[in-house]
Amino acid sequence: MAPGYYPRIGGVEYVVKSVSERLVKIGHEVTVLAGEPGVKSPREEDVNGVRVIRWPTWSPGGAYHFPRKRGLFRKRLNELLGEVDVLHAHNIHSVIAVETLKAARERGVRVVFTPYYHGTGHTAVRRFLWFFWRGYIRRIVGSSIVHTVSRLEAQLVERDLGVEAITIENGVEEWVRNLEWSPRDYVLYSGRIEEYKNIHILAGVVRALNEKYGLDLELKVFGEGPYKSRLERILRDMRVRYELGGFKPFEEYIETLSHAVFLGLLSSKESYPQSVNEANAIGVPVVIAKPWGLNFEGRKRTLIVDLSQYVEAIARSVHEFLKRAPHEEKSLVPTWSEVALEYLKKLYGG
């Protein structure tokens, strides 16, 4: 169960697609029940061997994913739960996924839950709502097998939901590991455009690198989100060269990533950003922020910065990092095929 599925673009969608297709390749049957705000009625299709059922959802701001046609949804869900050996629900922020989790537990189906939990909401209203939503999740997660994509997320889950989690990190496409870093003249950010992502701080670092260290870098930002218009005004006022566009098709994004001087991700709240994994696999230097950036501690060509520092101090650290990073080896990042085997062994019971 996922809030969406390919060709929809998103981090959770990409993870579910990657694991599902690898499981199919080694002989398992996989059905994905996915939210789809763009349809009026449910539809079913085959996508690279994966059976995908797209269910109409209401998704204000591209989030929450409330299922429409609720009576029909529960009926269809119960039919599907009678067919499966394991139900894997993704995303604690998705109502349709949590409802599926609850129904599976009531039916006695083996349940795996991957929450992608950040510990809080990102606005005052969302933080208020989280007080109630977190309590509801804590009551229903029960005996589910909880899977997290990082050790820091596992600590948050244990603290707030009262359950121990199994950590299996995300992988990368097999061909991505064969690529080589070939830098040009830009810094890249790709992901949701929210204030807490601190893209404006990244822009300040780029400006400082240009003004103080004689670099000539452009900031490329790919993504969507409610902060996009505000960010563009900030970038114009800062007089930083920039490109601000939507999400790119995967192959185009990876090509662009492979030529970035570095990938910048100074977000204050994350679970496990896939863009860092892909950059590490290619060998693109990565600049990430504490505390969640500590998930990547020990990775080569990776700088973890403290956002309590002034932008100029961060820029100085980045400048020194960029001088030594090309002389380090690439990090070894697991492939999705390797990750799928870990899922079978540790989550699905073989």
C-alpha positions as CSV (number, residue, x, y, z in Angstrom):
1,M,0.0,0.0,0.0
2,A,1.4,3.4,-1.1
3,P,0.1,6.9,-1.4
4,G,0.9,6.8,-5.1
5,Y,2.7,4.8,-7.8
6,Y,4.8,5.2,-10.9
7,P,4.6,7.3,-13.2
8,R,3.7,9.6,-10.3
9,I,7.0,11.1,-9.0
10,G,7.8,11.0,-5.3
11,G,10.2,9.5,-2.8
12,V,7.8,6.9,-1.4
13,E,6.5,6.1,-4.9
14,Y,10.0,5.4,-6.1
15,V,10.9,3.2,-3.2
16,V,7.8,1.1,-3.6
17,K,8.3,0.7,-7.4
18,S,12.0,-0.2,-7.0
19,V,11.3,-3.0,-4.4
20,S,8.2,-4.3,-6.1
21,E,9.8,-4.8,-9.5
22,R,12.8,-6.6,-8.0
23,L,10.4,-8.9,-6.1
24,V,8.5,-9.7,-9.3
25,K,11.8,-10.5,-11.1
26,I,12.7,-13.2,-8.5
27,G,9.3,-14.8,-8.8
28,H,7.0,-13.2,-6.3
29,E,3.5,-11.8,-7.0
30,V,3.1,-8.2,-6.0
31,T,-0.1,-6.0,-5.9
32,V,0.2,-2.3,-5.1
33,L,-2.9,-0.5,-3.9
34,A,-2.0,3.1,-4.6
35,G,-3.7,6.5,-4.1
36,E,-4.4,8.4,-7.3
37,P,-6.0,11.9,-7.0
38,G,-6.3,12.2,-10.8
39,V,-8.9,9.5,-11.3
40,K,-12.7,9.4,-10.6
41,S,-13.0,5.7,-10.3
42,P,-10.6,2.8,-9.4
43,R,-8.6,1.3,-12.2
44,E,-6.2,-1.7,-12.5
45,E,-3.2,-2.1,-14.7
46,D,0.0,-4.1,-15.1
47,V,3.2,-2.0,-14.7
48,N,6.4,-3.9,-15.4
49,G,4.8,-7.1,-14.0
50,V,3.4,-5.4,-10.9
51,R,-0.3,-5.4,-10.5
52,V,-1.3,-1.8,-9.7
53,I,-4.7,-0.8,-8.4
54,R,-5.1,3.0,-8.5
55,W,-7.7,4.3,-6.0
56,P,-9.2,7.8,-6.1
57,T,-8.0,10.0,-3.3
58,W,-8.4,13.5,-2.1
59,S,-5.0,15.0,-1.5
60,P,-5.0,18.6,-0.4
61,G,-1.6,20.2,-1.1
62,G,-0.4,16.9,-2.5
63,A,-0.6,15.3,1.0
64,Y,-2.7,13.2,3.4
65,H,-4.3,11.1,0.7
66,F,-7.8,10.4,1.9
67,P,-9.5,7.6,0.0
68,R,-12.7,8.5,-1.9
69,K,-15.6,6.0,-2.3
70,R,-14.9,4.8,1.2
71,G,-17.5,2.0,1.3
72,L,-16.3,0.6,-1.9
73,F,-12.7,1.1,-0.8
74,R,-13.2,-1.0,2.4
75,K,-15.0,-3.8,0.4
76,R,-12.2,-3.9,-2.2
77,L,-9.5,-3.8,0.5
78,N,-11.0,-6.7,2.4
79,E,-11.0,-8.7,-0.9
80,L,-7.4,-8.0,-1.4
81,L,-6.4,-8.8,2.2
82,G,-7.9,-12.2,1.7
83,E,-5.4,-12.9,-1.1
84,V,-2.1,-11.7,0.4
85,D,0.6,-13.2,2.6
86,V,2.0,-9.9,3.7
87,L,0.6,-6.4,3.7
88,H,3.3,-3.7,3.5
89,A,1.9,-0.2,4.2
90,H,4.1,2.9,3.4
91,N,3.9,6.4,4.8
92,I,2.6,7.5,8.2
93,H,1.5,10.7,6.6
94,S,-1.0,9.0,4.3
95,V,-4.6,8.3,5.6
96,I,-5.2,5.6,2.9
97,A,-2.1,3.7,4.0
98,V,-2.9,3.9,7.7
99,E,-6.5,2.7,7.0
100,T,-5.1,-0.2,5.1
101,L,-2.8,-1.0,8.0
102,K,-5.7,-1.0,10.5
103,A,-7.8,-3.2,8.3
104,A,-5.0,-5.7,7.8
105,R,-4.4,-6.0,11.5
106,E,-8.1,-6.6,12.1
107,R,-8.0,-9.4,9.5
108,G,-4.9,-11.0,11.1
109,V,-2.7,-10.5,8.1
110,R,1.0,-10.2,8.6
111,V,1.7,-6.4,8.5
112,V,4.9,-4.5,7.7
113,F,4.7,-0.7,8.2
114,T,7.3,1.8,6.9
115,P,6.4,5.2,8.4
116,Y,9.0,7.6,7.0
117,Y,8.6,9.4,10.3
118,H,10.1,12.8,11.0
119,G,8.9,13.3,14.6
120,T,6.7,16.3,14.0
121,G,4.7,18.4,11.5
122,H,6.2,21.2,9.6
123,T,3.7,24.0,10.4
124,A,1.9,25.1,13.6
125,V,-1.3,23.5,12.4
126,R,0.4,20.3,11.4
127,R,2.2,20.0,14.7
128,F,-1.1,20.4,16.5
129,L,-2.8,17.7,14.4
130,W,0.2,15.4,14.9
131,F,-0.6,15.3,18.7
132,F,-3.8,13.4,17.9
133,W,-2.6,11.5,14.8
134,R,0.5,10.1,16.6
135,G,-1.7,8.8,19.4
136,Y,-4.0,7.1,16.9
137,I,-1.0,5.5,15.1
138,R,0.5,4.3,18.4
139,R,-2.8,2.5,19.2
140,I,-3.0,0.6,15.9
141,V,0.6,-0.1,15.1
142,G,0.6,-2.9,17.8
143,S,2.2,-6.1,16.7
144,S,3.1,-4.8,13.2
145,I,6.7,-5.2,12.0
146,V,7.9,-1.6,11.8
147,H,10.6,-0.9,9.2
148,T,12.6,2.3,9.1
149,V,15.0,3.6,6.5
150,S,17.5,5.0,8.9
151,R,18.7,4.5,12.4
152,L,17.7,8.0,13.5
153,E,14.1,7.4,12.3
154,A,14.2,4.1,14.3
155,Q,15.0,6.1,17.4
156,L,12.1,8.5,16.8
157,V,9.7,5.5,16.2
158,E,10.8,3.9,19.4
159,R,10.4,7.1,21.4
160,D,7.0,8.2,20.0
161,L,5.3,5.0,18.9
162,G,6.7,2.7,21.5
163,V,7.9,-0.1,19.1
164,E,11.3,-1.3,18.1
165,A,12.0,-1.0,14.4
166,I,14.1,-2.9,11.8
167,T,16.3,-0.6,9.8
168,I,17.0,-1.4,6.2
169,E,18.3,1.6,4.2
170,N,17.2,2.4,0.7
171,G,19.2,1.3,-2.4
172,V,19.9,2.7,-5.9
173,E,19.4,1.5,-9.4
174,E,22.1,-1.0,-10.4
175,W,23.3,1.2,-13.3
176,V,23.6,4.3,-11.1
177,R,26.6,2.7,-9.3
178,N,28.4,2.6,-12.7
179,L,28.2,6.3,-13.3
180,E,31.1,8.7,-12.6
181,W,31.0,12.3,-11.2
182,S,31.8,14.9,-13.9
183,P,31.2,18.4,-12.3
184,R,30.2,21.4,-14.3
185,D,29.2,24.8,-12.7
186,Y,26.1,24.2,-10.5
187,V,24.9,23.1,-7.2
188,L,21.8,20.9,-7.1
189,Y,18.8,20.5,-4.8
190,S,15.9,18.1,-5.7
191,G,12.9,17.4,-3.6
192,R,9.9,19.0,-1.9
193,I,10.0,22.8,-1.8
194,E,9.1,23.5,1.8
195,E,10.5,26.2,4.2
196,Y,12.0,23.5,6.5
197,K,14.1,22.2,3.6
198,N,16.3,25.4,4.1
199,I,16.9,25.9,0.3
200,H,17.3,29.6,1.1
201,I,20.2,28.7,3.4
202,L,21.7,26.6,0.6
203,A,21.4,29.7,-1.7
204,G,23.2,31.7,0.9
205,V,26.1,29.2,0.9
206,V,26.3,29.3,-2.9
207,R,26.4,33.1,-2.9
208,A,29.2,33.1,-0.3
209,L,31.2,30.5,-2.3
210,N,30.9,32.8,-5.3
211,E,31.7,36.1,-3.6
212,K,34.4,34.9,-1.1
213,Y,36.1,32.1,-2.9
214,G,35.8,33.2,-6.6
215,L,33.5,30.4,-7.7
216,D,30.8,30.9,-10.3
217,L,28.1,28.5,-9.3
218,E,24.4,28.4,-10.3
219,L,21.8,26.9,-8.0
220,K,19.5,24.4,-9.6
221,V,16.3,23.5,-7.7
222,F,14.0,20.8,-8.9
223,G,10.7,20.1,-7.1
224,E,7.3,21.3,-6.1
225,G,5.8,22.5,-2.9
226,P,4.0,25.4,-1.1
227,Y,7.2,27.4,-0.6
228,K,8.1,27.6,-4.3
229,S,6.9,31.1,-5.0
230,R,8.4,32.5,-1.8
231,L,11.7,30.8,-2.6
232,E,11.8,32.4,-6.0
233,R,11.4,35.8,-4.6
234,I,14.2,35.1,-2.1
235,L,16.5,33.9,-4.8
236,R,15.8,37.0,-6.9
237,D,16.5,39.3,-4.0
238,M,19.8,37.4,-3.2
239,R,20.9,37.8,-6.8
240,V,22.0,34.2,-7.1
241,R,22.0,32.6,-10.5
242,Y,19.3,30.0,-10.3
243,E,17.1,27.6,-12.2
244,L,13.8,26.7,-10.5
245,G,11.8,23.9,-12.1
246,G,9.6,21.0,-11.4
247,F,10.5,17.4,-10.7
248,K,12.5,15.8,-13.6
249,P,12.1,12.3,-15.1
250,F,14.4,10.0,-13.3
251,E,17.0,9.5,-16.0
252,E,17.2,13.3,-16.7
253,Y,17.5,14.0,-12.9
254,I,20.4,11.4,-12.5
255,E,22.2,12.9,-15.5
256,T,21.9,16.4,-14.0
257,L,23.0,15.1,-10.6
258,S,26.1,13.4,-12.0
259,H,27.3,16.9,-13.2
260,A,26.6,18.9,-10.0
261,V,29.6,20.4,-8.1
262,F,27.7,19.1,-5.1
263,L,24.3,18.1,-3.9
264,G,23.0,20.3,-1.2
265,L,20.3,19.2,1.3
266,L,20.2,21.3,4.4
267,S,16.7,20.2,5.5
268,S,16.0,20.2,9.2
269,K,13.6,17.2,9.1
270,E,14.1,14.0,7.0
271,S,13.8,10.3,7.3
272,Y,16.3,9.2,4.5
273,P,16.5,11.3,1.4
274,Q,17.0,9.2,-1.7
275,S,18.9,11.9,-3.5
276,V,21.8,11.6,-1.0
277,N,22.0,7.8,-1.7
278,E,22.2,8.4,-5.4
279,A,24.8,11.1,-5.1
280,N,26.9,8.9,-2.9
281,A,26.6,6.0,-5.4
282,I,27.8,8.2,-8.3
283,G,30.5,10.0,-6.2
284,V,28.9,13.4,-6.3
285,P,30.0,15.4,-3.1
286,V,27.1,15.8,-0.7
287,V,26.5,18.6,1.9
288,I,23.9,17.7,4.4
289,A,22.7,19.0,7.7
290,K,22.6,17.7,11.3
291,P,20.8,15.9,12.9
292,W,19.4,13.6,10.3
293,G,22.5,13.9,8.2
294,L,24.3,11.8,10.8
295,N,22.6,8.8,9.1
296,F,25.3,9.2,6.5
297,E,28.2,9.5,8.9
298,G,31.2,7.6,7.5
299,R,30.2,7.9,3.9
300,K,32.9,9.2,1.5
301,R,32.6,12.6,-0.2
302,T,30.0,13.6,2.4
303,L,30.0,16.7,4.6
304,I,27.7,17.1,7.6
305,V,27.1,20.7,8.6
306,D,25.6,22.4,11.7
307,L,22.8,24.8,10.8
308,S,23.5,26.8,14.0
309,Q,26.6,28.2,12.3
310,Y,26.5,31.3,10.2
311,V,26.2,30.9,6.5
312,E,29.8,32.2,6.0
313,A,31.2,29.5,8.3
314,I,29.2,26.7,6.5
315,A,30.5,28.1,3.1
316,R,34.1,28.0,4.4
317,S,33.7,24.3,5.5
318,V,32.1,23.5,2.1
319,H,35.0,25.2,0.2
320,E,37.6,23.1,2.1
321,F,35.5,20.0,1.6
322,L,35.3,20.5,-2.2
323,K,39.1,20.6,-2.4
324,R,39.5,17.2,-0.7
325,A,36.4,15.4,-1.9
326,P,37.7,14.5,-5.4
327,H,40.6,12.6,-3.8
328,E,38.3,10.3,-1.8
329,E,36.8,7.0,-3.0
330,K,33.1,6.7,-3.8
331,S,30.8,5.2,-1.1
332,L,29.5,1.7,-1.7
333,V,25.6,2.0,-1.7
334,P,23.4,-1.1,-1.9
335,T,21.4,-1.7,-5.0
336,W,17.6,-2.2,-5.0
337,S,18.1,-5.9,-5.8
338,E,20.1,-6.3,-2.6
339,V,17.6,-4.3,-0.6
340,A,14.7,-6.5,-1.9
341,L,16.5,-9.6,-0.6
342,E,16.9,-7.9,2.8
343,Y,13.1,-7.2,2.8
344,L,12.4,-10.9,2.2
345,K,14.7,-12.0,4.9
346,K,14.1,-9.5,7.7
347,L,10.5,-8.2,7.0
348,Y,8.5,-10.7,5.1
349,G,9.6,-13.9,6.9
350,G,11.6,-15.4,4.0
